[in-house]
């Protein structure tokens, strides 16, 4: 991260009106030029001070009378006194004040305000009224060493101006300055924003890079763990199981000699249960992969219809055996969705197999898909409902059966691993209790939702909703 | 918020957020036009290209309340286009209240959503949530064809938390009401946090009425506040306060 330059003012300081100074907003040289040009035009001397009393611009015109007065001590004292008083003159509510000197000249002081704050002052003067032809006694009596004739002569060289005209000049100058200050402020903010935006973008990239690096390191580590785990489990569990199933099969097929009907049935049971155990191990592997986050969803543009048709085709033999009818109803013109087609197939295969399992003969299982829209609102931060509701396009899948149904109170629990609605040992349907939990995790991985409603007149509908597009933010 | 005790000055930062071309700058222009001279400074527009804000607009408004407290409102807009994310994040930092300007047209709904999610994300980056932020939502451009209906917005607004305003910023309709609603929520939140009314002997209702008047709306303040079509104007107010 780049630290901000020490002298740079923060965005708040620059925009919220604190810390903006005259020197920040206006170029010193340009201000000096403007002041000189003003003097050329109106002949009234002008000086501009910052809020801290620093002289920023001056017409720098030597006033002959003042040069003459400086030649004696009393003159120097009088001049210093005037300079000090003018500089620190108390201003009226409207931000201005005039200062008539005892020696006949006048000064007019006006505040320079920007955005409602005084950031400096301008001093116009000295000037004398056109009506005043003779210097006042106070000037002539200042020091006996000064030649009165010379004083009179020099007094007449002081610029002539009437106070109300000077007030107008000051007002005009104030407005011109205000425009310059505004332009200066805007330029300052613009350059500041340029810098800040670049810095912010840089910070953002650095942040992302760091996160990517961390994620990459973690993935590498997980990948290694996953490989180890998978190798161990498949070897240690599946190898002996394959032998169990294999040998039972050989026994069933009579390769070790004829068996009695009862022996045949027992061995058949061993084989079936072995097969079931194998499925359970496969399911557990899936689940552990999903839980540890090592199952990567390979998302791409997937076709809804082909996924559902494929599922229907796969379960058709099992459905026929149970005399359950399978139907696929997909709305025309559905968009492709951002999903892992293989995992999506697994979701609907699990749901469909489940549906067939709990549907009595001559029942019906329907797979359907249609376009819908879902809430984009985040559950954790419920603000902005009026803006967020009703805007994300999604596909709603339904797997409807005419089976035994799931009681209302059980619906939230069926997605827990190993949960069975009928957990009694005498239950009719088999299964590991892992299928729905895998379904839910896969649907979560697709940023989707799954819920259960009643089917009319009987049975259950599993509704899976998956957004069409990937989330743009967050 | 910046509080200058010595000069009895309070500076409040309000930000107009929303998707590109939803009328944020137009809102500021309408406020600028409606404001009495003296209450409003120059409207500063930074870097525009084809009528689109690149950095931000800034409208300073100054009001003097009871107890000699000067309240300076700095009203900002953010650039709406998606690519200016970092600028938006910079501008929204330190905001005391936010007006979300949504485009009423049905086909802009998605852009409103994305911008709102972006706002939430940017607040999150500054360690804030929408819940903590005084927020009003304005549906602008009500005069255009193909807008979401009043009934639809009212129905959604009734469910939501934020006060919702309808506006035609190009004609100045609903602009001041939105601003007063936002200022009301913002002041309530700041008062709850910093006890401003008590510290400065400040009457916020009278202050709001004064702001409304200086923005050209002389209706009673209760009536102006009722201009919103949903949400609650008192969510962030402390218990027992009127």
Interface residues (C-beta under 8 A of the other chain):
Chain A: X11 X12 X15 X16 X17 X18 X115 X116 X182 X185 X186 X189 X190 X193 X196 X197 X200 X201 X204 X376 X378 X381 X382 X383 X384 X385 X386 X387 X388 X389 X390 X391 X392 X472 X473 X474
Chain B: X2 X4 X11 X13 X41 X42 X44 X46 X47 X55 X56 X58 X60 X62 X70 X72 X74 X76 X84 X85 X86 X87 X89 X90 X91 X93 X94 X100 X102 X109 X110 X112 X113 X114 X116 X117 X118 X120 X121 X129 X130 X131 X135 X137 X153 X156 X157 X159 X160 X161 X162 X164 X230 X231
